[in-house]
């Protein structure tokens, strides 16, 4: 039987598309950016201007000359932490329930985190 890679169970990821995060580990530690995409099945996210790779592309109709393209690659969601722009630090998320609904709140300063993407 052929060896198979360890499969990641689909899990709940602590950040959402549109959140502002800081990379806390890896080659891009310290960089900040928005979450562009969330891949739930693999437990990975794509952060703008972080984990940049170079992709050699063939010529196509959309890009007739082809060439080397730089783009963001997915990274493990555990490598990032939510960044609160009010208290200027990384933070965890707390939830506050009111008559208006359930809101995500910064653990450190108590400010509502943006929900609209």
Jmol script that loads the backbone (N, CA, C; Angstrom):
load data "model"
ATOM      1  N   UNK A   1       0.835  -1.180   0.000  1.00  0.00           N
ATOM      2  CA  UNK A   1       0.000   0.000   0.000  1.00  0.00           C
ATOM      3  C   UNK A   1       0.884   1.249   0.000  1.00  0.00           C
ATOM      4  N   UNK A   2       0.523   2.227  -0.825  1.00  0.00           N
ATOM      5  CA  UNK A   2       1.320   3.445  -0.951  1.00  0.00           C
ATOM      6  C   UNK A   2       1.159   4.322   0.285  1.00  0.00           C
ATOM      7  N   UNK A   3       2.230   5.019   0.628  1.00  0.00           N
ATOM      8  CA  UNK A   3       2.182   5.914   1.780  1.00  0.00           C
ATOM      9  C   UNK A   3       1.333   7.137   1.432  1.00  0.00           C
ATOM     10  N   UNK A   4       0.470   7.512   2.332  1.00  0.00           N
ATOM     11  CA  UNK A   4      -0.372   8.685   2.111  1.00  0.00           C
ATOM     12  C   UNK A   4       0.009   9.768   3.096  1.00  0.00           C
ATOM     13  N   UNK A   5      -0.203  10.994   2.687  1.00  0.00           N
ATOM     14  CA  UNK A   5       0.078  12.119   3.572  1.00  0.00           C
ATOM     15  C   UNK A   5      -0.995  12.205   4.644  1.00  0.00           C
ATOM     16  N   UNK A   6      -0.624  12.776   5.764  1.00  0.00           N
ATOM     17  CA  UNK A   6      -1.576  12.990   6.851  1.00  0.00           C
ATOM     18  C   UNK A   6      -2.662  13.947   6.385  1.00  0.00           C
ATOM     19  N   UNK A   7      -3.917  13.564   6.530  1.00  0.00           N
ATOM     20  CA  UNK A   7      -5.019  14.413   6.103  1.00  0.00           C
ATOM     21  C   UNK A   7      -5.470  15.288   7.263  1.00  0.00           C
ATOM     22  N   UNK A   8      -5.641  16.568   6.983  1.00  0.00           N
ATOM     23  CA  UNK A   8      -6.088  17.509   7.999  1.00  0.00           C
ATOM     24  C   UNK A   8      -7.600  17.478   8.057  1.00  0.00           C
ATOM     25  N   UNK A   9      -8.143  17.362   9.260  1.00  0.00           N
ATOM     26  CA  UNK A   9      -9.586  17.379   9.435  1.00  0.00           C
ATOM     27  C   UNK A   9     -10.105  18.800   9.231  1.00  0.00           C
ATOM     28  N   UNK A  10     -11.248  18.964   8.533  1.00  0.00           N
ATOM     29  CA  UNK A  10     -11.815  20.298   8.405  1.00  0.00           C
ATOM     30  C   UNK A  10     -12.131  20.823   9.805  1.00  0.00           C
ATOM     31  N   UNK A  11     -11.676  22.038  10.088  1.00  0.00           N
ATOM     32  CA  UNK A  11     -11.884  22.565  11.424  1.00  0.00           C
ATOM     33  C   UNK A  11     -12.335  24.007  11.354  1.00  0.00           C
ATOM     34  N   UNK A  12     -12.723  24.513  12.492  1.00  0.00           N
ATOM     35  CA  UNK A  12     -13.122  25.905  12.581  1.00  0.00           C
ATOM     36  C   UNK A  12     -11.847  26.739  12.659  1.00  0.00           C
ATOM     37  N   UNK A  13     -11.742  27.715  11.794  1.00  0.00           N
ATOM     38  CA  UNK A  13     -10.565  28.578  11.771  1.00  0.00           C
ATOM     39  C   UNK A  13     -10.903  29.862  12.528  1.00  0.00           C
ATOM     40  N   UNK A  14      -9.967  30.345  13.330  1.00  0.00           N
ATOM     41  CA  UNK A  14     -10.209  31.474  14.225  1.00  0.00           C
ATOM     42  C   UNK A  14     -10.235  32.836  13.541  1.00  0.00           C
ATOM     43  N   UNK A  15      -9.919  32.909  12.251  1.00  0.00           N
ATOM     44  CA  UNK A  15      -9.998  34.181  11.523  1.00  0.00           C
ATOM     45  C   UNK A  15     -10.950  34.030  10.348  1.00  0.00           C
ATOM     46  N   UNK A  16     -11.452  35.151   9.883  1.00  0.00           N
ATOM     47  CA  UNK A  16     -12.383  35.152   8.757  1.00  0.00           C
ATOM     48  C   UNK A  16     -11.798  35.943   7.600  1.00  0.00           C
ATOM     49  N   UNK A  17     -12.392  35.756   6.441  1.00  0.00           N
ATOM     50  CA  UNK A  17     -11.991  36.511   5.259  1.00  0.00           C
ATOM     51  C   UNK A  17     -12.236  37.992   5.536  1.00  0.00           C
ATOM     52  N   UNK A  18     -11.227  38.811   5.274  1.00  0.00           N
ATOM     53  CA  UNK A  18     -11.354  40.247   5.509  1.00  0.00           C
ATOM     54  C   UNK A  18     -10.757  40.715   6.821  1.00  0.00           C
ATOM     55  N   UNK A  19     -10.411  39.787   7.734  1.00  0.00           N
ATOM     56  CA  UNK A  19      -9.802  40.157   9.014  1.00  0.00           C
ATOM     57  C   UNK A  19      -8.386  40.675   8.791  1.00  0.00           C
ATOM     58  N   UNK A  20      -7.945  41.563   9.667  1.00  0.00           N
ATOM     59  CA  UNK A  20      -6.579  42.067   9.641  1.00  0.00           C
ATOM     60  C   UNK A  20      -5.775  41.220  10.618  1.00  0.00           C
ATOM     61  N   UNK A  21      -4.719  40.576  10.141  1.00  0.00           N
ATOM     62  CA  UNK A  21      -3.955  39.643  10.967  1.00  0.00           C
ATOM     63  C   UNK A  21      -2.464  39.972  10.927  1.00  0.00           C
ATOM     64  N   UNK A  22      -1.735  39.389  11.885  1.00  0.00           N
ATOM     65  CA  UNK A  22      -0.277  39.481  11.908  1.00  0.00           C
ATOM     66  C   UNK A  22       0.271  38.065  11.857  1.00  0.00           C
ATOM     67  N   UNK A  23       1.286  37.834  11.020  1.00  0.00           N
ATOM     68  CA  UNK A  23       1.931  36.529  10.935  1.00  0.00           C
ATOM     69  C   UNK A  23       2.858  36.419  12.144  1.00  0.00           C
ATOM     70  N   UNK A  24       2.702  35.356  12.938  1.00  0.00           N
ATOM     71  CA  UNK A  24       3.482  35.232  14.168  1.00  0.00           C
ATOM     72  C   UNK A  24       4.592  34.200  14.081  1.00  0.00           C
ATOM     73  N   UNK A  25       4.623  33.392  13.021  1.00  0.00           N
ATOM     74  CA  UNK A  25       5.714  32.429  12.877  1.00  0.00           C
ATOM     75  C   UNK A  25       5.995  32.172  11.409  1.00  0.00           C
ATOM     76  N   UNK A  26       7.195  31.671  11.134  1.00  0.00           N
ATOM     77  CA  UNK A  26       7.587  31.389   9.759  1.00  0.00           C
ATOM     78  C   UNK A  26       8.468  32.489   9.201  1.00  0.00           C
ATOM     79  N   UNK A  27       8.727  32.420   7.906  1.00  0.00           N
ATOM     80  CA  UNK A  27       9.654  33.367   7.271  1.00  0.00           C
ATOM     81  C   UNK A  27       9.108  34.788   7.218  1.00  0.00           C
ATOM     82  N   UNK A  28       7.797  34.943   7.311  1.00  0.00           N
ATOM     83  CA  UNK A  28       7.176  36.263   7.236  1.00  0.00           C
ATOM     84  C   UNK A  28       6.694  36.771   8.592  1.00  0.00           C
ATOM     85  N   UNK A  29       7.258  36.275   9.672  1.00  0.00           N
ATOM     86  CA  UNK A  29       6.823  36.684  11.014  1.00  0.00           C
ATOM     87  C   UNK A  29       6.941  38.188  11.169  1.00  0.00           C
ATOM     88  N   UNK A  30       5.879  38.798  11.698  1.00  0.00           N
ATOM     89  CA  UNK A  30       5.861  40.242  11.897  1.00  0.00           C
ATOM     90  C   UNK A  30       5.108  41.007  10.835  1.00  0.00           C
ATOM     91  N   UNK A  31       4.847  40.378   9.695  1.00  0.00           N
ATOM     92  CA  UNK A  31       4.109  41.056   8.627  1.00  0.00           C
ATOM     93  C   UNK A  31       2.631  41.107   8.974  1.00  0.00           C
ATOM     94  N   UNK A  32       1.974  42.191   8.530  1.00  0.00           N
ATOM     95  CA  UNK A  32       0.536  42.350   8.759  1.00  0.00           C
ATOM     96  C   UNK A  32      -0.172  42.444   7.423  1.00  0.00           C
ATOM     97  N   UNK A  33      -1.420  41.972   7.373  1.00  0.00           N
ATOM     98  CA  UNK A  33      -2.196  42.072   6.148  1.00  0.00           C
ATOM     99  C   UNK A  33      -3.590  41.510   6.326  1.00  0.00           C
ATOM    100  N   UNK A  34      -4.400  41.673   5.295  1.00  0.00           N
ATOM    101  CA  UNK A  34      -5.770  41.173   5.319  1.00  0.00           C
ATOM    102  C   UNK A  34      -5.828  39.731   4.862  1.00  0.00           C
ATOM    103  N   UNK A  35      -6.797  38.990   5.386  1.00  0.00           N
ATOM    104  CA  UNK A  35      -7.024  37.615   4.951  1.00  0.00           C
ATOM    105  C   UNK A  35      -7.785  37.684   3.634  1.00  0.00           C
ATOM    106  N   UNK A  36      -7.185  37.139   2.575  1.00  0.00           N
ATOM    107  CA  UNK A  36      -7.794  37.164   1.243  1.00  0.00           C
ATOM    108  C   UNK A  36      -8.727  35.980   1.051  1.00  0.00           C
ATOM    109  N   UNK A  37      -8.299  34.807   1.549  1.00  0.00           N
ATOM    110  CA  UNK A  37      -9.055  33.575   1.317  1.00  0.00           C
ATOM    111  C   UNK A  37      -8.881  32.632   2.499  1.00  0.00           C
ATOM    112  N   UNK A  38      -9.924  31.854   2.784  1.00  0.00           N
ATOM    113  CA  UNK A  38      -9.877  30.840   3.839  1.00  0.00           C
ATOM    114  C   UNK A  38     -10.187  29.492   3.205  1.00  0.00           C
ATOM    115  N   UNK A  39      -9.304  28.512   3.404  1.00  0.00           N
ATOM    116  CA  UNK A  39      -9.504  27.164   2.868  1.00  0.00           C
ATOM    117  C   UNK A  39      -9.798  26.251   4.056  1.00  0.00           C
ATOM    118  N   UNK A  40     -11.093  26.063   4.342  1.00  0.00           N
ATOM    119  CA  UNK A  40     -11.505  25.321   5.536  1.00  0.00           C
ATOM    120  C   UNK A  40     -11.076  23.865   5.515  1.00  0.00           C
ATOM    121  N   UNK A  41     -11.168  23.217   4.369  1.00  0.00           N
ATOM    122  CA  UNK A  41     -10.865  21.780   4.302  1.00  0.00           C
ATOM    123  C   UNK A  41      -9.418  21.475   4.656  1.00  0.00           C
ATOM    124  N   UNK A  42      -8.510  22.414   4.370  1.00  0.00           N
ATOM    125  CA  UNK A  42      -7.095  22.186   4.648  1.00  0.00           C
ATOM    126  C   UNK A  42      -6.604  22.958   5.866  1.00  0.00           C
ATOM    127  N   UNK A  43      -7.453  23.799   6.450  1.00  0.00           N
ATOM    128  CA  UNK A  43      -7.050  24.578   7.616  1.00  0.00           C
ATOM    129  C   UNK A  43      -6.016  25.636   7.282  1.00  0.00           C
ATOM    130  N   UNK A  44      -6.108  26.220   6.081  1.00  0.00           N
ATOM    131  CA  UNK A  44      -5.111  27.183   5.627  1.00  0.00           C
ATOM    132  C   UNK A  44      -5.777  28.505   5.237  1.00  0.00           C
ATOM    133  N   UNK A  45      -4.983  29.565   5.234  1.00  0.00           N
ATOM    134  CA  UNK A  45      -5.484  30.875   4.829  1.00  0.00           C
ATOM    135  C   UNK A  45      -4.467  31.540   3.907  1.00  0.00           C
ATOM    136  N   UNK A  46      -4.930  32.539   3.157  1.00  0.00           N
ATOM    137  CA  UNK A  46      -4.061  33.327   2.284  1.00  0.00           C
ATOM    138  C   UNK A  46      -4.088  34.758   2.804  1.00  0.00           C
ATOM    139  N   UNK A  47      -2.907  35.306   3.124  1.00  0.00           N
ATOM    140  CA  UNK A  47      -2.782  36.669   3.636  1.00  0.00           C
ATOM    141  C   UNK A  47      -2.087  37.518   2.583  1.00  0.00           C
ATOM    142  N   UNK A  48      -2.618  38.730   2.348  1.00  0.00           N
ATOM    143  CA  UNK A  48      -2.029  39.581   1.316  1.00  0.00           C
ATOM    144  C   UNK A  48      -0.604  39.986   1.680  1.00  0.00           C
ATOM    145  N   UNK A  49       0.281  39.960   0.701  1.00  0.00           N
ATOM    146  CA  UNK A  49       1.693  40.337   0.818  1.00  0.00           C
ATOM    147  C   UNK A  49       2.481  39.482   1.814  1.00  0.00           C
ATOM    148  N   UNK A  50       1.997  38.273   2.119  1.00  0.00           N
ATOM    149  CA  UNK A  50       2.735  37.364   2.999  1.00  0.00           C
ATOM    150  C   UNK A  50       2.834  36.003   2.324  1.00  0.00           C
ATOM    151  N   UNK A  51       3.917  35.285   2.569  1.00  0.00           N
ATOM    152  CA  UNK A  51       4.166  33.960   1.987  1.00  0.00           C
ATOM    153  C   UNK A  51       4.152  34.030   0.462  1.00  0.00           C
ATOM    154  N   UNK A  52       4.892  35.006  -0.089  1.00  0.00           N
ATOM    155  CA  UNK A  52       4.945  35.204  -1.543  1.00  0.00           C
ATOM    156  C   UNK A  52       5.788  34.106  -2.194  1.00  0.00           C
ATOM    157  N   UNK A  53       5.281  33.588  -3.316  1.00  0.00           N
ATOM    158  CA  UNK A  53       6.004  32.581  -4.087  1.00  0.00           C
ATOM    159  C   UNK A  53       6.109  33.050  -5.531  1.00  0.00           C
ATOM    160  N   UNK A  54       7.030  32.450  -6.268  1.00  0.00           N
ATOM    161  CA  UNK A  54       7.161  32.754  -7.689  1.00  0.00           C
ATOM    162  C   UNK A  54       6.650  31.556  -8.478  1.00  0.00           C
ATOM    163  N   UNK A  55       5.705  31.818  -9.369  1.00  0.00           N
ATOM    164  CA  UNK A  55       5.086  30.771 -10.167  1.00  0.00           C
ATOM    165  C   UNK A  55       5.477  30.982 -11.621  1.00  0.00           C
ATOM    166  N   UNK A  56       6.079  29.972 -12.262  1.00  0.00           N
ATOM    167  CA  UNK A  56       6.415  30.055 -13.682  1.00  0.00           C
ATOM    168  C   UNK A  56       5.171  29.671 -14.466  1.00  0.00           C
ATOM    169  N   UNK A  57       4.630  30.601 -15.252  1.00  0.00           N
ATOM    170  CA  UNK A  57       3.384  30.354 -15.965  1.00  0.00           C
ATOM    171  C   UNK A  57       3.622  30.284 -17.467  1.00  0.00           C
ATOM    172  N   UNK A  58       2.865  29.405 -18.100  1.00  0.00           N
ATOM    173  CA  UNK A  58       2.903  29.285 -19.554  1.00  0.00           C
ATOM    174  C   UNK A  58       2.121  30.440 -20.171  1.00  0.00           C
ATOM    175  N   UNK A  59       2.428  30.784 -21.409  1.00  0.00           N
ATOM    176  CA  UNK A  59       1.616  31.802 -22.080  1.00  0.00           C
ATOM    177  C   UNK A  59       0.158  31.332 -22.232  1.00  0.00           C
ATOM    178  N   UNK A  60      -0.771  32.247 -21.976  1.00  0.00           N
ATOM    179  CA  UNK A  60      -2.191  31.936 -22.134  1.00  0.00           C
ATOM    180  C   UNK A  60      -2.867  33.150 -22.758  1.00  0.00           C
ATOM    181  N   UNK A  61      -4.165  33.040 -23.007  1.00  0.00           N
ATOM    182  CA  UNK A  61      -4.862  34.170 -23.626  1.00  0.00           C
ATOM    183  C   UNK A  61      -4.910  35.360 -22.677  1.00  0.00           C
ATOM    184  N   UNK A  62      -5.068  35.101 -21.377  1.00  0.00           N
ATOM    185  CA  UNK A  62      -5.124  36.212 -20.433  1.00  0.00           C
ATOM    186  C   UNK A  62      -3.750  36.830 -20.197  1.00  0.00           C
ATOM    187  N   UNK A  63      -2.689  36.012 -20.333  1.00  0.00           N
ATOM    188  CA  UNK A  63      -1.320  36.509 -20.185  1.00  0.00           C
ATOM    189  C   UNK A  63      -0.482  35.968 -21.341  1.00  0.00           C
ATOM    190  N   UNK A  64      -0.505  36.649 -22.500  1.00  0.00           N
ATOM    191  CA  UNK A  64       0.092  36.098 -23.720  1.00  0.00           C
ATOM    192  C   UNK A  64       1.603  35.851 -23.659  1.00  0.00           C
ATOM    193  N   UNK A  65       2.332  36.580 -22.800  1.00  0.00           N
ATOM    194  CA  UNK A  65       3.774  36.382 -22.795  1.00  0.00           C
ATOM    195  C   UNK A  65       4.233  35.360 -21.758  1.00  0.00           C
ATOM    196  N   UNK A  66       3.380  34.979 -20.812  1.00  0.00           N
ATOM    197  CA  UNK A  66       3.790  34.037 -19.773  1.00  0.00           C
ATOM    198  C   UNK A  66       4.795  34.688 -18.855  1.00  0.00           C
ATOM    199  N   UNK A  67       5.644  33.895 -18.211  1.00  0.00           N
ATOM    200  CA  UNK A  67       6.706  34.457 -17.379  1.00  0.00           C
ATOM    201  C   UNK A  67       6.594  34.049 -15.929  1.00  0.00           C
ATOM    202  N   UNK A  68       7.313  34.762 -15.089  1.00  0.00           N
ATOM    203  CA  UNK A  68       7.353  34.472 -13.655  1.00  0.00           C
ATOM    204  C   UNK A  68       6.417  35.437 -12.934  1.00  0.00           C
ATOM    205  N   UNK A  69       5.453  34.882 -12.225  1.00  0.00           N
ATOM    206  CA  UNK A  69       4.452  35.675 -11.527  1.00  0.00           C
ATOM    207  C   UNK A  69       4.620  35.481 -10.018  1.00  0.00           C
ATOM    208  N   UNK A  70       4.583  36.576  -9.263  1.00  0.00           N
ATOM    209  CA  UNK A  70       4.631  36.471  -7.812  1.00  0.00           C
ATOM    210  C   UNK A  70       3.211  36.497  -7.279  1.00  0.00           C
ATOM    211  N   UNK A  71       2.901  35.572  -6.354  1.00  0.00           N
ATOM    212  CA  UNK A  71       1.570  35.563  -5.744  1.00  0.00           C
ATOM    213  C   UNK A  71       1.654  34.980  -4.341  1.00  0.00           C
ATOM    214  N   UNK A  72       0.568  35.185  -3.579  1.00  0.00           N
ATOM    215  CA  UNK A  72       0.509  34.687  -2.213  1.00  0.00           C
ATOM    216  C   UNK A  72       0.162  33.211  -2.207  1.00  0.00           C
ATOM    217  N   UNK A  73       0.815  32.461  -1.338  1.00  0.00           N
ATOM    218  CA  UNK A  73       0.518  31.039  -1.184  1.00  0.00           C
ATOM    219  C   UNK A  73      -0.201  30.832   0.143  1.00  0.00           C
ATOM    220  N   UNK A  74      -1.004  29.774   0.246  1.00  0.00           N
ATOM    221  CA  UNK A  74      -1.687  29.506   1.516  1.00  0.00           C
ATOM    222  C   UNK A  74      -0.698  29.154   2.626  1.00  0.00           C
ATOM    223  N   UNK A  75      -1.049  29.534   3.849  1.00  0.00           N
ATOM    224  CA  UNK A  75      -0.242  29.181   5.019  1.00  0.00           C
ATOM    225  C   UNK A  75      -1.173  28.626   6.093  1.00  0.00           C
ATOM    226  N   UNK A  76      -0.612  27.920   7.044  1.00  0.00           N
ATOM    227  CA  UNK A  76      -1.416  27.339   8.119  1.00  0.00           C
ATOM    228  C   UNK A  76      -2.056  28.461   8.934  1.00  0.00           C
ATOM    229  N   UNK A  77      -3.305  28.269   9.313  1.00  0.00           N
ATOM    230  CA  UNK A  77      -4.011  29.312  10.060  1.00  0.00           C
ATOM    231  C   UNK A  77      -3.409  29.514  11.443  1.00  0.00           C
ATOM    232  N   UNK A  78      -2.672  28.520  11.949  1.00  0.00           N
ATOM    233  CA  UNK A  78      -2.048  28.657  13.263  1.00  0.00           C
ATOM    234  C   UNK A  78      -0.856  29.603  13.234  1.00  0.00           C
ATOM    235  N   UNK A  79      -0.384  29.983  12.049  1.00  0.00           N
ATOM    236  CA  UNK A  79       0.751  30.892  11.925  1.00  0.00           C
ATOM    237  C   UNK A  79       0.354  32.356  12.029  1.00  0.00           C
ATOM    238  N   UNK A  80      -0.939  32.644  12.132  1.00  0.00           N
ATOM    239  CA  UNK A  80      -1.384  34.034  12.219  1.00  0.00           C
ATOM    240  C   UNK A  80      -2.219  34.245  13.471  1.00  0.00           C
ATOM    241  N   UNK A  81      -2.281  35.512  13.877  1.00  0.00           N
ATOM    242  CA  UNK A  81      -3.093  35.907  15.011  1.00  0.00           C
ATOM    243  C   UNK A  81      -3.823  37.184  14.639  1.00  0.00           C
ATOM    244  N   UNK A  82      -5.035  37.321  15.110  1.00  0.00           N
ATOM    245  CA  UNK A  82      -5.834  38.502  14.825  1.00  0.00           C
ATOM    246  C   UNK A  82      -5.137  39.742  15.367  1.00  0.00           C
ATOM    247  N   UNK A  83      -5.147  40.832  14.591  1.00  0.00           N
ATOM    248  CA  UNK A  83      -4.491  42.079  14.995  1.00  0.00           C
ATOM    249  C   UNK A  83      -5.557  43.138  15.199  1.00  0.00           C
ATOM    250  N   UNK A  84      -5.614  43.703  16.406  1.00  0.00           N
ATOM    251  CA  UNK A  84      -6.577  44.763  16.728  1.00  0.00           C
ATOM    252  C   UNK A  84      -5.934  46.089  16.383  1.00  0.00           C
ATOM    253  N   UNK A  85      -6.572  46.857  15.522  1.00  0.00           N
ATOM    254  CA  UNK A  85      -6.003  48.135  15.096  1.00  0.00           C
ATOM    255  C   UNK A  85      -6.274  49.241  16.104  1.00  0.00           C
ATOM    256  N   UNK A  86      -7.158  49.002  17.077  1.00  0.00           N
ATOM    257  CA  UNK A  86      -7.423  49.986  18.120  1.00  0.00           C
ATOM    258  C   UNK A  86      -6.312  49.978  19.167  1.00  0.00           C
ATOM    259  N   UNK A  87      -5.989  48.774  19.675  1.00  0.00           N
ATOM    260  CA  UNK A  87      -4.942  48.691  20.709  1.00  0.00           C
ATOM    261  C   UNK A  87      -3.574  48.354  20.122  1.00  0.00           C
ATOM    262  N   UNK A  88      -3.477  48.242  18.802  1.00  0.00           N
ATOM    263  CA  UNK A  88      -2.217  48.018  18.078  1.00  0.00           C
ATOM    264  C   UNK A  88      -1.441  46.802  18.586  1.00  0.00           C
ATOM    265  N   UNK A  89      -2.156  45.693  18.787  1.00  0.00           N
ATOM    266  CA  UNK A  89      -1.478  44.466  19.216  1.00  0.00           C
ATOM    267  C   UNK A  89      -2.259  43.246  18.754  1.00  0.00           C
ATOM    268  N   UNK A  90      -1.587  42.100  18.805  1.00  0.00           N
ATOM    269  CA  UNK A  90      -2.275  40.859  18.466  1.00  0.00           C
ATOM    270  C   UNK A  90      -3.174  40.484  19.631  1.00  0.00           C
ATOM    271  N   UNK A  91      -4.284  39.819  19.322  1.00  0.00           N
ATOM    272  CA  UNK A  91      -5.265  39.525  20.353  1.00  0.00           C
ATOM    273  C   UNK A  91      -6.045  38.273  20.016  1.00  0.00           C
ATOM    274  N   UNK A  92      -6.761  37.792  20.999  1.00  0.00           N
ATOM    275  CA  UNK A  92      -7.704  36.705  20.766  1.00  0.00           C
ATOM    276  C   UNK A  92      -9.099  37.301  20.683  1.00  0.00           C
ATOM    277  N   UNK A  93     -10.081  36.474  20.342  1.00  0.00           N
ATOM    278  CA  UNK A  93     -11.437  36.953  20.131  1.00  0.00           C
ATOM    279  C   UNK A  93     -12.326  36.498  21.274  1.00  0.00           C
ATOM    280  N   UNK A  94     -13.142  37.425  21.743  1.00  0.00           N
ATOM    281  CA  UNK A  94     -14.175  37.119  22.721  1.00  0.00           C
ATOM    282  C   UNK A  94     -15.502  37.427  22.034  1.00  0.00           C
ATOM    283  N   UNK A  95     -16.576  36.894  22.546  1.00  0.00           N
ATOM    284  CA  UNK A  95     -17.886  37.145  21.941  1.00  0.00           C
ATOM    285  C   UNK A  95     -18.782  37.842  22.953  1.00  0.00           C
ATOM    286  N   UNK A  96     -19.490  38.870  22.495  1.00  0.00           N
ATOM    287  CA  UNK A  96     -20.426  39.590  23.336  1.00  0.00           C
ATOM    288  C   UNK A  96     -21.816  39.423  22.720  1.00  0.00           C
ATOM    289  N   UNK A  97     -22.767  38.968  23.519  1.00  0.00           N
ATOM    290  CA  UNK A  97     -24.126  38.772  23.033  1.00  0.00           C
ATOM    291  C   UNK A  97     -25.002  39.898  23.586  1.00  0.00           C
ATOM    292  N   UNK A  98     -25.670  40.610  22.684  1.00  0.00           N
ATOM    293  CA  UNK A  98     -26.597  41.672  23.071  1.00  0.00           C
ATOM    294  C   UNK A  98     -27.931  41.409  22.387  1.00  0.00           C
ATOM    295  N   UNK A  99     -28.885  42.315  22.604  1.00  0.00           N
ATOM    296  CA  UNK A  99     -30.179  42.139  21.924  1.00  0.00           C
ATOM    297  C   UNK A  99     -30.043  42.355  20.418  1.00  0.00           C
ATOM    298  N   UNK A 100     -28.975  43.049  19.982  1.00  0.00           N
ATOM    299  CA  UNK A 100     -28.736  43.264  18.555  1.00  0.00           C
ATOM    300  C   UNK A 100     -28.126  42.046  17.878  1.00  0.00           C
ATOM    301  N   UNK A 101     -27.513  41.146  18.650  1.00  0.00           N
ATOM    302  CA  UNK A 101     -26.892  39.965  18.070  1.00  0.00           C
ATOM    303  C   UNK A 101     -25.597  39.612  18.777  1.00  0.00           C
ATOM    304  N   UNK A 102     -24.815  38.757  18.135  1.00  0.00           N
ATOM    305  CA  UNK A 102     -23.554  38.282  18.694  1.00  0.00           C
ATOM    306  C   UNK A 102     -22.413  38.990  17.975  1.00  0.00           C
ATOM    307  N   UNK A 103     -21.488  39.580  18.725  1.00  0.00           N
ATOM    308  CA  UNK A 103     -20.392  40.335  18.139  1.00  0.00           C
ATOM    309  C   UNK A 103     -19.053  39.781  18.588  1.00  0.00           C
ATOM    310  N   UNK A 104     -18.070  39.855  17.688  1.00  0.00           N
ATOM    311  CA  UNK A 104     -16.702  39.498  18.053  1.00  0.00           C
ATOM    312  C   UNK A 104     -16.048  40.720  18.679  1.00  0.00           C
ATOM    313  N   UNK A 105     -15.336  40.497  19.790  1.00  0.00           N
ATOM    314  CA  UNK A 105     -14.766  41.589  20.563  1.00  0.00           C
ATOM    315  C   UNK A 105     -13.302  41.292  20.837  1.00  0.00           C
ATOM    316  N   UNK A 106     -12.463  42.327  20.835  1.00  0.00           N
ATOM    317  CA  UNK A 106     -11.047  42.201  21.179  1.00  0.00           C
ATOM    318  C   UNK A 106     -10.935  41.862  22.663  1.00  0.00           C
ATOM    319  N   UNK A 107     -10.133  40.846  23.001  1.00  0.00           N
ATOM    320  CA  UNK A 107      -9.955  40.425  24.394  1.00  0.00           C
ATOM    321  C   UNK A 107      -9.245  41.486  25.218  1.00  0.00           C
ATOM    322  N   UNK A 108      -8.367  42.272  24.584  1.00  0.00           N
ATOM    323  CA  UNK A 108      -7.549  43.221  25.335  1.00  0.00           C
ATOM    324  C   UNK A 108      -8.255  44.552  25.590  1.00  0.00           C
ATOM    325  N   UNK A 109      -8.860  45.131  24.537  1.00  0.00           N
ATOM    326  CA  UNK A 109      -9.438  46.467  24.721  1.00  0.00           C
ATOM    327  C   UNK A 109     -10.969  46.489  24.693  1.00  0.00           C
ATOM    328  N   UNK A 110     -11.599  45.408  24.282  1.00  0.00           N
ATOM    329  CA  UNK A 110     -13.064  45.325  24.308  1.00  0.00           C
ATOM    330  C   UNK A 110     -13.773  45.975  23.144  1.00  0.00           C
ATOM    331  N   UNK A 111     -13.047  46.375  22.101  1.00  0.00           N
ATOM    332  CA  UNK A 111     -13.654  47.033  20.939  1.00  0.00           C
ATOM    333  C   UNK A 111     -14.235  45.975  20.011  1.00  0.00           C
ATOM    334  N   UNK A 112     -15.406  46.265  19.419  1.00  0.00           N
ATOM    335  CA  UNK A 112     -16.006  45.351  18.452  1.00  0.00           C
ATOM    336  C   UNK A 112     -15.098  45.226  17.245  1.00  0.00           C
ATOM    337  N   UNK A 113     -14.880  44.000  16.798  1.00  0.00           N
ATOM    338  CA  UNK A 113     -14.083  43.752  15.600  1.00  0.00           C
ATOM    339  C   UNK A 113     -15.005  43.806  14.394  1.00  0.00           C
ATOM    340  N   UNK A 114     -14.497  44.298  13.257  1.00  0.00           N
ATOM    341  CA  UNK A 114     -15.368  44.410  12.083  1.00  0.00           C
ATOM    342  C   UNK A 114     -15.862  43.058  11.608  1.00  0.00           C
ATOM    343  N   UNK A 115     -17.166  42.966  11.333  1.00  0.00           N
ATOM    344  CA  UNK A 115     -17.767  41.716  10.853  1.00  0.00           C
ATOM    345  C   UNK A 115     -18.088  41.780   9.371  1.00  0.00           C
ATOM    346  N   UNK A 116     -18.309  42.967   8.861  1.00  0.00           N
ATOM    347  CA  UNK A 116     -18.648  43.099   7.440  1.00  0.00           C
ATOM    348  C   UNK A 116     -17.382  42.991   6.613  1.00  0.00           C
ATOM    349  N   UNK A 117     -17.445  42.199   5.551  1.00  0.00           N
ATOM    350  CA  UNK A 117     -16.249  41.982   4.734  1.00  0.00           C
ATOM    351  C   UNK A 117     -16.396  42.669   3.412  1.00  0.00           C
TER     352      UNK A 117
END
end "model"
wireframe off; spacefill off
backbone 0.3
color backbone group
